[in-house]
Amino acid sequence: MSYIDRNLIEGERVVYRTRLHWLVFATPLVVTIVVLLPASWFLLNSLNWQGFA
């Protein structure tokens, strides 16, 4: 029994159940990759330059 089913008032019923679309999860994943890849590249390259300072 779900949270919603447990908290219905007497006489109420769930008419429609739905789930989140997969795109809702894919968008943050793509944004994370787009941000983390350049950031990690920059950090790795900046560590190489520290030895020459």
mmCIF file of the N, C-alpha and C atoms, coordinates in Angstrom:
data_MODEL
# 
_entry.id   MODEL 
# 
loop_
_atom_site.group_PDB 
_atom_site.id 
_atom_site.type_symbol 
_atom_site.label_atom_id 
_atom_site.label_alt_id 
_atom_site.label_comp_id 
_atom_site.label_asym_id 
_atom_site.label_entity_id 
_atom_site.label_seq_id 
_atom_site.pdbx_PDB_ins_code 
_atom_site.Cartn_x 
_atom_site.Cartn_y 
_atom_site.Cartn_z 
_atom_site.occupancy 
_atom_site.B_iso_or_equiv 
_atom_site.pdbx_formal_charge 
_atom_site.auth_seq_id 
_atom_site.auth_comp_id 
_atom_site.auth_asym_id 
_atom_site.auth_atom_id 
_atom_site.pdbx_PDB_model_num 
ATOM 1   N N  . MET A 1 1  ? 0.847   -1.175 0.000   1.00 0.00 ? 1  MET A N  1 
ATOM 2   C CA . MET A 1 1  ? 0.000   0.000  0.000   1.00 0.00 ? 1  MET A CA 1 
ATOM 3   C C  . MET A 1 1  ? 0.894   1.239  0.000   1.00 0.00 ? 1  MET A C  1 
ATOM 4   N N  . SER A 1 2  ? 0.624   2.163  -0.901  1.00 0.00 ? 2  SER A N  1 
ATOM 5   C CA . SER A 1 2  ? 1.443   3.358  -1.026  1.00 0.00 ? 2  SER A CA 1 
ATOM 6   C C  . SER A 1 2  ? 1.045   4.418  0.002   1.00 0.00 ? 2  SER A C  1 
ATOM 7   N N  . TYR A 1 3  ? 1.872   5.430  0.097   1.00 0.00 ? 3  TYR A N  1 
ATOM 8   C CA . TYR A 1 3  ? 1.620   6.550  1.018   1.00 0.00 ? 3  TYR A CA 1 
ATOM 9   C C  . TYR A 1 3  ? 0.275   7.197  0.709   1.00 0.00 ? 3  TYR A C  1 
ATOM 10  N N  . ILE A 1 4  ? 0.010   7.399  -0.549  1.00 0.00 ? 4  ILE A N  1 
ATOM 11  C CA . ILE A 1 4  ? -1.245  8.049  -0.937  1.00 0.00 ? 4  ILE A CA 1 
ATOM 12  C C  . ILE A 1 4  ? -2.444  7.180  -0.561  1.00 0.00 ? 4  ILE A C  1 
ATOM 13  N N  . ASP A 1 5  ? -2.339  5.886  -0.821  1.00 0.00 ? 5  ASP A N  1 
ATOM 14  C CA . ASP A 1 5  ? -3.445  4.987  -0.486  1.00 0.00 ? 5  ASP A CA 1 
ATOM 15  C C  . ASP A 1 5  ? -3.723  4.967  1.023   1.00 0.00 ? 5  ASP A C  1 
ATOM 16  N N  . ARG A 1 6  ? -2.687  5.055  1.823   1.00 0.00 ? 6  ARG A N  1 
ATOM 17  C CA . ARG A 1 6  ? -2.867  5.039  3.285   1.00 0.00 ? 6  ARG A CA 1 
ATOM 18  C C  . ARG A 1 6  ? -3.504  6.325  3.805   1.00 0.00 ? 6  ARG A C  1 
ATOM 19  N N  . ASN A 1 7  ? -3.377  7.418  3.071   1.00 0.00 ? 7  ASN A N  1 
ATOM 20  C CA . ASN A 1 7  ? -3.852  8.707  3.566   1.00 0.00 ? 7  ASN A CA 1 
ATOM 21  C C  . ASN A 1 7  ? -5.113  9.217  2.881   1.00 0.00 ? 7  ASN A C  1 
ATOM 22  N N  . LEU A 1 8  ? -5.799  8.346  2.198   1.00 0.00 ? 8  LEU A N  1 
ATOM 23  C CA . LEU A 1 8  ? -7.057  8.754  1.581   1.00 0.00 ? 8  LEU A CA 1 
ATOM 24  C C  . LEU A 1 8  ? -8.145  8.848  2.644   1.00 0.00 ? 8  LEU A C  1 
ATOM 25  N N  . ILE A 1 9  ? -9.011  9.832  2.499   1.00 0.00 ? 9  ILE A N  1 
ATOM 26  C CA . ILE A 1 9  ? -10.166 9.979  3.382   1.00 0.00 ? 9  ILE A CA 1 
ATOM 27  C C  . ILE A 1 9  ? -11.221 8.969  2.921   1.00 0.00 ? 9  ILE A C  1 
ATOM 28  N N  . GLU A 1 10 ? -12.060 8.536  3.838   1.00 0.00 ? 10 GLU A N  1 
ATOM 29  C CA . GLU A 1 10 ? -13.089 7.558  3.501   1.00 0.00 ? 10 GLU A CA 1 
ATOM 30  C C  . GLU A 1 10 ? -13.928 8.061  2.323   1.00 0.00 ? 10 GLU A C  1 
ATOM 31  N N  . GLY A 1 11 ? -14.067 7.221  1.338   1.00 0.00 ? 11 GLY A N  1 
ATOM 32  C CA . GLY A 1 11 ? -14.837 7.582  0.145   1.00 0.00 ? 11 GLY A CA 1 
ATOM 33  C C  . GLY A 1 11 ? -13.960 8.072  -1.002  1.00 0.00 ? 11 GLY A C  1 
ATOM 34  N N  . GLU A 1 12 ? -12.725 8.437  -0.735  1.00 0.00 ? 12 GLU A N  1 
ATOM 35  C CA . GLU A 1 12 ? -11.818 8.871  -1.794  1.00 0.00 ? 12 GLU A CA 1 
ATOM 36  C C  . GLU A 1 12 ? -11.190 7.657  -2.465  1.00 0.00 ? 12 GLU A C  1 
ATOM 37  N N  . ARG A 1 13 ? -10.807 7.829  -3.713  1.00 0.00 ? 13 ARG A N  1 
ATOM 38  C CA . ARG A 1 13 ? -10.110 6.767  -4.422  1.00 0.00 ? 13 ARG A CA 1 
ATOM 39  C C  . ARG A 1 13 ? -9.148  7.387  -5.432  1.00 0.00 ? 13 ARG A C  1 
ATOM 40  N N  . VAL A 1 14 ? -8.116  6.657  -5.758  1.00 0.00 ? 14 VAL A N  1 
ATOM 41  C CA . VAL A 1 14 ? -7.139  7.103  -6.749  1.00 0.00 ? 14 VAL A CA 1 
ATOM 42  C C  . VAL A 1 14 ? -7.716  6.791  -8.122  1.00 0.00 ? 14 VAL A C  1 
ATOM 43  N N  . VAL A 1 15 ? -7.784  7.813  -8.963  1.00 0.00 ? 15 VAL A N  1 
ATOM 44  C CA . VAL A 1 15 ? -8.360  7.660  -10.287 1.00 0.00 ? 15 VAL A CA 1 
ATOM 45  C C  . VAL A 1 15 ? -7.276  7.351  -11.315 1.00 0.00 ? 15 VAL A C  1 
ATOM 46  N N  . TYR A 1 16 ? -6.098  7.936  -11.161 1.00 0.00 ? 16 TYR A N  1 
ATOM 47  C CA . TYR A 1 16 ? -5.052  7.785  -12.170 1.00 0.00 ? 16 TYR A CA 1 
ATOM 48  C C  . TYR A 1 16 ? -3.695  7.746  -11.497 1.00 0.00 ? 16 TYR A C  1 
ATOM 49  N N  . ARG A 1 17 ? -2.849  6.797  -11.854 1.00 0.00 ? 17 ARG A N  1 
ATOM 50  C CA . ARG A 1 17 ? -1.473  6.710  -11.363 1.00 0.00 ? 17 ARG A CA 1 
ATOM 51  C C  . ARG A 1 17 ? -0.534  6.907  -12.536 1.00 0.00 ? 17 ARG A C  1 
ATOM 52  N N  . THR A 1 18 ? 0.577   7.553  -12.269 1.00 0.00 ? 18 THR A N  1 
ATOM 53  C CA . THR A 1 18 ? 1.538   7.812  -13.326 1.00 0.00 ? 18 THR A CA 1 
ATOM 54  C C  . THR A 1 18 ? 2.953   7.669  -12.801 1.00 0.00 ? 18 THR A C  1 
ATOM 55  N N  . ARG A 1 19 ? 3.915   7.681  -13.685 1.00 0.00 ? 19 ARG A N  1 
ATOM 56  C CA . ARG A 1 19 ? 5.331   7.622  -13.335 1.00 0.00 ? 19 ARG A CA 1 
ATOM 57  C C  . ARG A 1 19 ? 6.048   8.728  -14.079 1.00 0.00 ? 19 ARG A C  1 
ATOM 58  N N  . LEU A 1 20 ? 7.261   9.030  -13.626 1.00 0.00 ? 20 LEU A N  1 
ATOM 59  C CA . LEU A 1 20 ? 8.057   10.060 -14.288 1.00 0.00 ? 20 LEU A CA 1 
ATOM 60  C C  . LEU A 1 20 ? 8.615   9.538  -15.601 1.00 0.00 ? 20 LEU A C  1 
ATOM 61  N N  . HIS A 1 21 ? 8.672   10.397 -16.584 1.00 0.00 ? 21 HIS A N  1 
ATOM 62  C CA . HIS A 1 21 ? 9.252   10.065 -17.877 1.00 0.00 ? 21 HIS A CA 1 
ATOM 63  C C  . HIS A 1 21 ? 10.759  9.913  -17.729 1.00 0.00 ? 21 HIS A C  1 
ATOM 64  N N  . TRP A 1 22 ? 11.379  9.025  -18.514 1.00 0.00 ? 22 TRP A N  1 
ATOM 65  C CA . TRP A 1 22 ? 12.812  8.771  -18.403 1.00 0.00 ? 22 TRP A CA 1 
ATOM 66  C C  . TRP A 1 22 ? 13.634  10.021 -18.692 1.00 0.00 ? 22 TRP A C  1 
ATOM 67  N N  . LEU A 1 23 ? 13.097  10.939 -19.477 1.00 0.00 ? 23 LEU A N  1 
ATOM 68  C CA . LEU A 1 23 ? 13.820  12.161 -19.815 1.00 0.00 ? 23 LEU A CA 1 
ATOM 69  C C  . LEU A 1 23 ? 14.061  13.039 -18.582 1.00 0.00 ? 23 LEU A C  1 
ATOM 70  N N  . VAL A 1 24 ? 13.200  12.914 -17.593 1.00 0.00 ? 24 VAL A N  1 
ATOM 71  C CA . VAL A 1 24 ? 13.381  13.667 -16.357 1.00 0.00 ? 24 VAL A CA 1 
ATOM 72  C C  . VAL A 1 24 ? 14.694  13.268 -15.684 1.00 0.00 ? 24 VAL A C  1 
ATOM 73  N N  . PHE A 1 25 ? 15.102  12.017 -15.825 1.00 0.00 ? 25 PHE A N  1 
ATOM 74  C CA . PHE A 1 25 ? 16.345  11.535 -15.236 1.00 0.00 ? 25 PHE A CA 1 
ATOM 75  C C  . PHE A 1 25 ? 17.530  11.730 -16.172 1.00 0.00 ? 25 PHE A C  1 
ATOM 76  N N  . ALA A 1 26 ? 17.310  11.699 -17.469 1.00 0.00 ? 26 ALA A N  1 
ATOM 77  C CA . ALA A 1 26 ? 18.396  11.812 -18.441 1.00 0.00 ? 26 ALA A CA 1 
ATOM 78  C C  . ALA A 1 26 ? 18.944  13.231 -18.522 1.00 0.00 ? 26 ALA A C  1 
ATOM 79  N N  . THR A 1 27 ? 18.096  14.225 -18.398 1.00 0.00 ? 27 THR A N  1 
ATOM 80  C CA . THR A 1 27 ? 18.537  15.612 -18.519 1.00 0.00 ? 27 THR A CA 1 
ATOM 81  C C  . THR A 1 27 ? 19.571  15.985 -17.462 1.00 0.00 ? 27 THR A C  1 
ATOM 82  N N  . PRO A 1 28 ? 19.357  15.718 -16.160 1.00 0.00 ? 28 PRO A N  1 
ATOM 83  C CA . PRO A 1 28 ? 20.406  16.036 -15.175 1.00 0.00 ? 28 PRO A CA 1 
ATOM 84  C C  . PRO A 1 28 ? 21.684  15.235 -15.415 1.00 0.00 ? 28 PRO A C  1 
ATOM 85  N N  . LEU A 1 29 ? 21.566  14.018 -15.905 1.00 0.00 ? 29 LEU A N  1 
ATOM 86  C CA . LEU A 1 29 ? 22.747  13.209 -16.200 1.00 0.00 ? 29 LEU A CA 1 
ATOM 87  C C  . LEU A 1 29 ? 23.580  13.849 -17.298 1.00 0.00 ? 29 LEU A C  1 
ATOM 88  N N  . VAL A 1 30 ? 22.942  14.304 -18.355 1.00 0.00 ? 30 VAL A N  1 
ATOM 89  C CA . VAL A 1 30 ? 23.655  14.953 -19.456 1.00 0.00 ? 30 VAL A CA 1 
ATOM 90  C C  . VAL A 1 30 ? 24.290  16.256 -18.981 1.00 0.00 ? 30 VAL A C  1 
ATOM 91  N N  . VAL A 1 31 ? 23.579  17.039 -18.215 1.00 0.00 ? 31 VAL A N  1 
ATOM 92  C CA . VAL A 1 31 ? 24.125  18.296 -17.694 1.00 0.00 ? 31 VAL A CA 1 
ATOM 93  C C  . VAL A 1 31 ? 25.328  18.020 -16.804 1.00 0.00 ? 31 VAL A C  1 
ATOM 94  N N  . THR A 1 32 ? 25.254  16.997 -15.974 1.00 0.00 ? 32 THR A N  1 
ATOM 95  C CA . THR A 1 32 ? 26.373  16.640 -15.103 1.00 0.00 ? 32 THR A CA 1 
ATOM 96  C C  . THR A 1 32 ? 27.595  16.254 -15.925 1.00 0.00 ? 32 THR A C  1 
ATOM 97  N N  . ILE A 1 33 ? 27.394  15.467 -16.957 1.00 0.00 ? 33 ILE A N  1 
ATOM 98  C CA . ILE A 1 33 ? 28.514  15.063 -17.803 1.00 0.00 ? 33 ILE A CA 1 
ATOM 99  C C  . ILE A 1 33 ? 29.119  16.272 -18.507 1.00 0.00 ? 33 ILE A C  1 
ATOM 100 N N  . VAL A 1 34 ? 28.285  17.157 -19.008 1.00 0.00 ? 34 VAL A N  1 
ATOM 101 C CA . VAL A 1 34 ? 28.770  18.339 -19.716 1.00 0.00 ? 34 VAL A CA 1 
ATOM 102 C C  . VAL A 1 34 ? 29.562  19.247 -18.774 1.00 0.00 ? 34 VAL A C  1 
ATOM 103 N N  . VAL A 1 35 ? 29.210  19.281 -17.507 1.00 0.00 ? 35 VAL A N  1 
ATOM 104 C CA . VAL A 1 35 ? 29.919  20.131 -16.543 1.00 0.00 ? 35 VAL A CA 1 
ATOM 105 C C  . VAL A 1 35 ? 31.148  19.425 -15.988 1.00 0.00 ? 35 VAL A C  1 
ATOM 106 N N  . LEU A 1 36 ? 31.039  18.141 -15.648 1.00 0.00 ? 36 LEU A N  1 
ATOM 107 C CA . LEU A 1 36 ? 32.135  17.438 -14.993 1.00 0.00 ? 36 LEU A CA 1 
ATOM 108 C C  . LEU A 1 36 ? 33.296  17.101 -15.928 1.00 0.00 ? 36 LEU A C  1 
ATOM 109 N N  . LEU A 1 37 ? 33.022  16.791 -17.168 1.00 0.00 ? 37 LEU A N  1 
ATOM 110 C CA . LEU A 1 37 ? 34.120  16.473 -18.083 1.00 0.00 ? 37 LEU A CA 1 
ATOM 111 C C  . LEU A 1 37 ? 35.071  17.647 -18.278 1.00 0.00 ? 37 LEU A C  1 
ATOM 112 N N  . PRO A 1 38 ? 34.589  18.836 -18.613 1.00 0.00 ? 38 PRO A N  1 
ATOM 113 C CA . PRO A 1 38 ? 35.517  19.964 -18.740 1.00 0.00 ? 38 PRO A CA 1 
ATOM 114 C C  . PRO A 1 38 ? 36.180  20.333 -17.408 1.00 0.00 ? 38 PRO A C  1 
ATOM 115 N N  . ALA A 1 39 ? 35.442  20.214 -16.316 1.00 0.00 ? 39 ALA A N  1 
ATOM 116 C CA . ALA A 1 39 ? 36.016  20.555 -15.005 1.00 0.00 ? 39 ALA A CA 1 
ATOM 117 C C  . ALA A 1 39 ? 37.134  19.583 -14.648 1.00 0.00 ? 39 ALA A C  1 
ATOM 118 N N  . SER A 1 40 ? 36.929  18.297 -14.884 1.00 0.00 ? 40 SER A N  1 
ATOM 119 C CA . SER A 1 40 ? 37.972  17.317 -14.571 1.00 0.00 ? 40 SER A CA 1 
ATOM 120 C C  . SER A 1 40 ? 39.169  17.502 -15.497 1.00 0.00 ? 40 SER A C  1 
ATOM 121 N N  . TRP A 1 41 ? 38.935  17.809 -16.759 1.00 0.00 ? 41 TRP A N  1 
ATOM 122 C CA . TRP A 1 41 ? 40.043  18.060 -17.695 1.00 0.00 ? 41 TRP A CA 1 
ATOM 123 C C  . TRP A 1 41 ? 40.860  19.264 -17.219 1.00 0.00 ? 41 TRP A C  1 
ATOM 124 N N  . PHE A 1 42 ? 40.171  20.317 -16.820 1.00 0.00 ? 42 PHE A N  1 
ATOM 125 C CA . PHE A 1 42 ? 40.862  21.515 -16.338 1.00 0.00 ? 42 PHE A CA 1 
ATOM 126 C C  . PHE A 1 42 ? 41.680  21.216 -15.083 1.00 0.00 ? 42 PHE A C  1 
ATOM 127 N N  . LEU A 1 43 ? 41.111  20.474 -14.151 1.00 0.00 ? 43 LEU A N  1 
ATOM 128 C CA . LEU A 1 43 ? 41.831  20.145 -12.920 1.00 0.00 ? 43 LEU A CA 1 
ATOM 129 C C  . LEU A 1 43 ? 43.045  19.263 -13.194 1.00 0.00 ? 43 LEU A C  1 
ATOM 130 N N  . LEU A 1 44 ? 42.902  18.293 -14.060 1.00 0.00 ? 44 LEU A N  1 
ATOM 131 C CA . LEU A 1 44 ? 44.031  17.420 -14.382 1.00 0.00 ? 44 LEU A CA 1 
ATOM 132 C C  . LEU A 1 44 ? 45.146  18.190 -15.085 1.00 0.00 ? 44 LEU A C  1 
ATOM 133 N N  . ASN A 1 45 ? 44.787  19.091 -15.974 1.00 0.00 ? 45 ASN A N  1 
ATOM 134 C CA . ASN A 1 45 ? 45.799  19.883 -16.664 1.00 0.00 ? 45 ASN A CA 1 
ATOM 135 C C  . ASN A 1 45 ? 46.428  20.923 -15.749 1.00 0.00 ? 45 ASN A C  1 
ATOM 136 N N  . SER A 1 46 ? 45.693  21.462 -14.820 1.00 0.00 ? 46 SER A N  1 
ATOM 137 C CA . SER A 1 46 ? 46.268  22.451 -13.900 1.00 0.00 ? 46 SER A CA 1 
ATOM 138 C C  . SER A 1 46 ? 47.230  21.770 -12.930 1.00 0.00 ? 46 SER A C  1 
ATOM 139 N N  . LEU A 1 47 ? 47.002  20.501 -12.602 1.00 0.00 ? 47 LEU A N  1 
ATOM 140 C CA . LEU A 1 47 ? 47.932  19.778 -11.735 1.00 0.00 ? 47 LEU A CA 1 
ATOM 141 C C  . LEU A 1 47 ? 49.260  19.559 -12.448 1.00 0.00 ? 47 LEU A C  1 
ATOM 142 N N  . ASN A 1 48 ? 49.234  19.351 -13.748 1.00 0.00 ? 48 ASN A N  1 
ATOM 143 C CA . ASN A 1 48 ? 50.473  19.167 -14.505 1.00 0.00 ? 48 ASN A CA 1 
ATOM 144 C C  . ASN A 1 48 ? 51.302  20.447 -14.536 1.00 0.00 ? 48 ASN A C  1 
ATOM 145 N N  . TRP A 1 49 ? 50.648  21.603 -14.542 1.00 0.00 ? 49 TRP A N  1 
ATOM 146 C CA . TRP A 1 49 ? 51.359  22.882 -14.604 1.00 0.00 ? 49 TRP A CA 1 
ATOM 147 C C  . TRP A 1 49 ? 51.977  23.269 -13.271 1.00 0.00 ? 49 TRP A C  1 
ATOM 148 N N  . GLN A 1 50 ? 51.543  22.696 -12.174 1.00 0.00 ? 50 GLN A N  1 
ATOM 149 C CA . GLN A 1 50 ? 52.073  23.087 -10.861 1.00 0.00 ? 50 GLN A CA 1 
ATOM 150 C C  . GLN A 1 50 ? 53.556  22.775 -10.720 1.00 0.00 ? 50 GLN A C  1 
ATOM 151 N N  . GLY A 1 51 ? 54.039  21.748 -11.385 1.00 0.00 ? 51 GLY A N  1 
ATOM 152 C CA . GLY A 1 51 ? 55.437  21.377 -11.294 1.00 0.00 ? 51 GLY A CA 1 
ATOM 153 C C  . GLY A 1 51 ? 56.363  22.381 -11.984 1.00 0.00 ? 51 GLY A C  1 
ATOM 154 N N  . PHE A 1 52 ? 55.833  23.222 -12.866 1.00 0.00 ? 52 PHE A N  1 
ATOM 155 C CA . PHE A 1 52 ? 56.652  24.165 -13.623 1.00 0.00 ? 52 PHE A CA 1 
ATOM 156 C C  . PHE A 1 52 ? 56.671  25.557 -13.013 1.00 0.00 ? 52 PHE A C  1 
ATOM 157 N N  . ALA A 1 53 ? 55.943  25.776 -11.944 1.00 0.00 ? 53 ALA A N  1 
ATOM 158 C CA . ALA A 1 53 ? 55.854  27.111 -11.348 1.00 0.00 ? 53 ALA A CA 1 
ATOM 159 C C  . ALA A 1 53 ? 57.099  27.476 -10.582 1.00 0.00 ? 53 ALA A C  1 
# 
